[in-house]
Structures are given as C-alpha cells and as structure tokens.
C-alpha cells in the first residue's frame, strides 16, 4: 500500500475526531443525568407508547369532545416520559458498546500477560505451565505435535485440538513458544482470531495509550471498532498480510500521537477529562451496572501489535 495513500486514509478518519464529537457525548450524559432525576422509576415505555398513540388516533378527525380534551395532558406527560427514557436508553446503549470493547480487550490483554509469564516460569505447577513446557519441548524436537484441550482443561465444554507445526531449530525460540501457546489457547477458548478482530483491539489499545478512557464513548470510536477496514483503512485489502497490518497500525499510532485527543492540555483532551467526570457521576449511585472505564489497563505501545504473533 502506498504510504501517502495510507496516511491520507488515516487522516480522513482522524479528522472525524473533533471536539464536537466530545460535545455530543457530554450533552448526552448531561441530558441523561437530568432524565434520571425526573423520570419516575416505574415509568413503562410500552404503556406510554400505547397511551400516546391512542390519544393521537382520537384526534385524527379534529375532534374537540371534552372526553378527548381531558386526555391531552396525559399525552404530553407520557410523551415527556418517552423523551426522558430515550435519553437514558442512549446512555445504556453507549455503555453496552464500551463494555463490548473493554470485554474483548480484557481477555486479549489477559492472554498477553499470562502466556509469557507461563513460558518464563521455572516451576511447572499449573496446567498452563505444563502446556508451555510441552510446547517448548515439541518445538525443540522439531516435530509436529497435536495438543488436546482435554489433557490440560478436562472440563472444557467442547474439547478441541491444535497442531503445532514443525519448525526449523533456532537457538532462541522464546517468541515461537509464546506464539504457539497463544494460538493454542485462542483456539481452545474460542477467541476471535480473524484479522478484523485483532486490528480492532490493536486500534483500541493505541487510542487508550494516549487518551482518557472516556474516548470509548464517542460514536467515531465505536465505528472504528466495528469496521476498522472501512473506517480507518479504507482500501480494499486483497491480502491482509501481517506485515501490511503492522505497518498500518504503526502509521496509525504515529498519526494519532499528534492528535489533540492524545495531547494533554489541549481543549479536546480537557473535554475528554470532563466527559470522564460525567461518566463517573453516572455510575456513582448505580449499583446495578459496572463502570466499563474503571479498570482500563493500557499496554505499552510496543505490545499493542502482539495480537499478530
């Protein structure tokens, strides 16, 4: 891919990350915080829809009957309730989106930590330690070996198998062992392994390495996560090689580092900080929902691209 064209594609996306997108999210949270105060807890949106619709049907023939006139205040009361409910639903939808991003990111990051730790440990007391040792032995022998989940995780609902292919001997095979153990666990535990999923998580890590976690509540970031190859990298990639993906992610990292969203002290960054305060306020008295930005862990940038090992 032409480097100038790649940079242009990335800039098209980054130009959508404006202060107005943060302003929109701030307005949504302010509206929802107010709506939560004024909307009765027992408000039933379905009944409100039915009530409003029935009253509107009664006025189709421009009736002025008193029986109808007496119901018009009910119409406005229910309509206002629907408006307040809509404000709350918009926040709940954004929270669900962020939870999806953070949930996927959590377990991929978990894998990035537990696999190297198992490979580096001297003791072999857990199932993952034993798996790492067996993979290391297989690679050193230069033989293809099939690893069965039932031998390490016997209570896994659906047993699976993964074959580690024979490779030429290398003096330092540390990274190869990590790569294969990671691949085994991704397959056994049904991790998404397609290019799109791995790029999604790398992009999120890049963004969170520089911006407050509130950035995840922006519509443009959700669009980036859903469809990275049509929002950030717009060319039709016929061959999504590891090299091409890594080059593209590196280019995105470089461009994003210079963006106002990644610049402490910029107006955009201060607005993201304010948005985070509103998010914390939203969850302060909410015991039923987990704040998806409370436990954000940012990986060092150098580890963001290890999805492709």
C-alpha positions in Angstrom: 0.0 0.0 0.0 1.3 3.4 -0.9 2.4 5.2 2.3 1.0 8.6 1.2 -2.4 7.0 0.4 -2.3 5.1 3.8 -1.6 8.4 5.6 -4.4 10.1 3.7 -6.9 7.4 4.7 -5.9 7.6 8.4 -6.2 11.4 8.3 -9.7 11.1 6.9 -10.7 9.1 10.0 -8.8 11.3 12.5 -10.4 14.4 11.1 -13.7 13.0 12.3 -12.4 13.0 15.9 -13.3 16.6 16.6 -14.3 18.5 19.7 -17.9 18.4 18.5 -18.0 14.6 18.9 -17.0 15.1 22.5 -19.5 17.8 23.0 -22.2 15.5 21.7 -21.3 12.8 24.2 -21.2 15.4 27.0 -24.6 16.6 26.1 -26.0 13.1 26.1 -24.6 12.4 29.6 -25.9 15.7 30.9 -29.4 15.0 29.4 -29.4 11.5 30.8 -28.3 12.6 34.3 -31.2 15.1 34.4 -33.6 12.5 33.0 -32.7 10.0 35.7 -33.7 12.6 38.3 -37.1 13.4 36.8 -38.3 10.2 35.3 -40.3 8.0 37.7 -38.7 4.6 38.3 -42.0 2.8 37.5 -42.3 4.5 34.1 -43.5 2.0 31.5 -42.4 3.0 28.0 -44.7 0.4 26.3 -47.8 1.7 28.0 -46.7 5.3 27.3 -46.4 4.5 23.6 -49.9 2.9 23.6 -51.4 5.8 25.5 -49.9 8.5 23.2 -50.9 6.6 20.1 -54.5 6.1 21.3 -54.9 9.8 22.1 -53.5 10.8 18.7 -55.9 8.4 16.9 -58.7 10.1 18.7 -57.8 13.5 17.2 -57.5 12.3 13.6 -60.8 13.9 12.8 -60.1 17.1 14.7 -62.5 16.2 17.5 -63.0 18.7 20.3 -65.1 16.5 22.5 -64.4 17.1 26.2 -63.6 13.4 26.8 -60.7 13.8 24.4 -59.6 17.2 25.6 -59.3 15.8 29.2 -56.7 13.3 27.9 -54.4 15.7 26.1 -52.4 16.5 29.3 -51.8 12.7 29.6 -50.4 12.8 26.1 -47.8 15.4 26.9 -47.0 13.7 30.2 -46.3 10.4 28.6 -44.5 12.0 25.6 -42.1 13.7 28.0 -41.6 10.4 29.8 -40.7 8.8 26.5 -38.2 11.6 25.8 -36.5 11.2 29.2 -36.5 7.4 28.7 -34.8 7.9 25.3 -32.1 9.9 26.9 -31.4 7.1 29.4 -31.5 4.4 26.6 -28.9 6.3 24.6 -26.5 6.1 27.6 -27.3 2.5 28.3 -26.6 1.7 24.6 -23.2 3.5 24.7 -22.3 1.7 28.0 -23.1 -1.6 26.3 -20.8 -0.7 23.4 -18.0 0.3 25.7 -18.5 -2.9 27.6 -18.2 -4.9 24.4 -14.9 -3.2 23.5 -13.5 -3.5 27.0 -14.6 -7.1 27.5 -12.9 -8.3 24.3 -9.8 -6.2 25.1 -9.7 -7.6 28.7 -9.3 -11.2 27.7 -6.8 -10.5 24.8 -4.7 -8.5 27.3 -5.1 -11.3 29.8 -3.6 -13.6 27.2 -0.7 -11.3 26.6 0.2 -11.4 30.3 -0.4 -15.0 31.3 1.3 -16.7 28.3 4.7 -15.1 28.6 4.6 -15.5 32.4 3.9 -19.2 32.0 6.7 -19.6 29.4 9.2 -17.8 31.7 8.3 -19.6 34.9 10.7 -22.3 36.2 8.1 -24.2 38.2 5.5 -26.3 36.4 2.7 -26.4 38.9 -0.3 -25.3 36.8 -1.9 -26.5 33.6 -0.7 -23.5 31.7 2.9 -24.0 32.9 2.7 -27.6 31.8 1.3 -26.6 28.4 4.1 -24.1 27.9 6.7 -26.7 28.8 5.2 -29.3 26.4 5.1 -26.8 23.6 8.7 -25.8 24.2 9.7 -29.5 24.1 7.8 -30.1 20.9 9.4 -27.2 19.2 12.9 -28.2 20.3 12.3 -31.7 18.9 11.3 -30.1 15.5 8.2 -32.3 15.3 4.5 -31.6 14.6 2.5 -32.2 17.8 -1.2 -32.1 18.4 -2.3 -30.7 21.7 -5.7 -31.7 23.1 -7.5 -29.4 25.4 -8.8 -32.4 27.4 -5.3 -33.1 28.6 -5.0 -29.7 30.2 -8.5 -28.4 30.6 -10.6 -31.6 31.0 -13.8 -29.8 32.0 -13.9 -27.5 29.0 -17.4 -27.8 27.5 -16.2 -28.5 23.9 -12.8 -30.3 23.7 -10.6 -29.0 20.9 -7.3 -29.9 19.3 -4.5 -27.7 17.9 -1.5 -28.9 16.0 1.9 -27.1 16.4 3.7 -27.4 13.2 7.4 -28.5 13.0 9.8 -25.5 12.6 13.5 -25.2 11.9 15.6 -25.1 15.1 16.5 -21.7 16.4 18.8 -21.1 19.4 16.3 -18.6 20.9 12.8 -20.0 20.5 11.2 -18.0 23.3 8.9 -15.9 21.0 8.0 -19.0 19.0 6.8 -20.8 22.1 4.8 -17.8 23.2 3.2 -17.5 19.8 2.2 -21.2 19.7 0.9 -21.3 23.3 -1.2 -18.2 22.5 -2.5 -19.7 19.3 -3.5 -22.9 21.2 -5.4 -21.0 23.8 -7.1 -18.8 21.3 -8.4 -21.9 19.5 -9.3 -23.8 22.6 -11.1 -20.9 24.2 -12.8 -19.6 21.1 -11.1 -16.3 20.9 -11.8 -14.4 17.7 -8.7 -14.7 15.5 -9.7 -13.0 12.3 -7.7 -10.0 11.1 -10.5 -7.6 11.8 -10.8 -8.7 15.5 -7.1 -8.4 16.1 -6.9 -5.0 14.4 -9.9 -3.8 16.4 -8.2 -4.5 19.6 -4.9 -3.0 18.5 -6.6 0.2 17.5 -8.4 0.5 20.8 -5.1 -0.1 22.6 -3.4 2.6 20.6 -6.2 5.1 21.4 -6.2 4.3 25.1 -2.5 4.5 25.4 -2.8 8.3 24.8 -6.4 9.3 25.6 -8.6 9.2 28.6 -10.9 6.1 28.7 -13.9 8.4 28.1 -12.9 8.4 24.4 -14.5 5.0 24.1 -17.9 6.7 24.4 -17.5 8.6 21.1 -19.5 7.4 18.1 -16.5 7.5 15.8 -14.5 5.2 18.1 -17.3 2.7 18.1 -17.5 2.9 14.3 -13.7 2.4 14.2 -14.0 -0.7 16.4 -16.9 -2.2 14.4 -15.4 -1.8 10.9 -11.7 -0.9 11.1 -11.1 -1.8 7.4 -13.7 0.6 6.2 -13.3 3.5 8.6 -9.6 3.7 9.3 -8.0 1.8 6.4 -10.4 2.3 3.5 -8.6 0.5 0.7 -9.9 -2.9 -0.3 -7.2 -5.1 1.1 -6.9 -8.2 -1.0 -4.0 -9.6 1.0 -4.1 -8.6 4.7 -0.6 -9.8 5.5 0.9 -9.5 9.0 3.5 -7.1 7.5 0.8 -4.8 6.0 -1.3 -4.8 9.1 1.7 -4.0 11.3 2.8 -1.2 9.0 -0.7 0.3 9.0 -1.0 0.1 12.8 2.4 1.7 13.2 1.3 4.5 10.8 -2.0 5.0 12.8 0.0 5.2 16.1 2.3 7.9 14.7 -0.6 10.0 13.4 -2.8 9.5 16.5 0.1 10.6 18.8 0.0 14.0 17.3 -3.8 14.3 17.5 -5.4 16.7 20.0 -7.2 13.7 21.7 -3.7 12.5 22.6 -2.3 15.8 23.7 -2.7 16.6 27.4 -3.7 20.3 27.9 -5.5 20.6 24.6 -9.1 21.7 24.6 -10.2 18.3 23.3 -8.2 16.5 26.0 -9.8 18.6 28.7 -13.2 17.9 27.3 -12.5 14.2 27.4 -11.5 14.6 31.1 -14.8 16.4 31.8 -16.7 13.7 30.0 -15.0 11.1 32.2 -16.2 13.1 35.3 -19.8 12.8 34.0 -19.3 9.1 33.4 -18.1 8.6 37.0 -21.1 10.7 38.2 -23.4 8.4 36.2 -22.1 5.3 37.9 -21.7 6.8 41.3 -25.1 5.8 42.6 -25.7 2.9 40.1 -25.2 -0.4 41.9 -26.6 -2.5 39.0 -24.1 -1.6 36.3 -20.3 -1.9 36.2 -18.4 1.1 35.0 -16.6 -0.2 32.0 -13.9 2.5 32.2 -13.0 1.9 35.8 -10.4 -0.7 35.2 -8.8 0.4 32.0 -5.3 -1.0 31.7 -3.2 0.5 29.0 -0.5 -1.8 27.5 2.8 -0.3 26.5 2.6 0.7 22.8 5.3 -1.8 21.9 2.9 -4.6 23.0 -0.1 -3.4 21.1 0.8 -5.3 17.9 1.4 -8.6 19.6 -2.0 -9.8 18.6 -0.4 -11.0 15.4 2.2 -13.3 16.9 
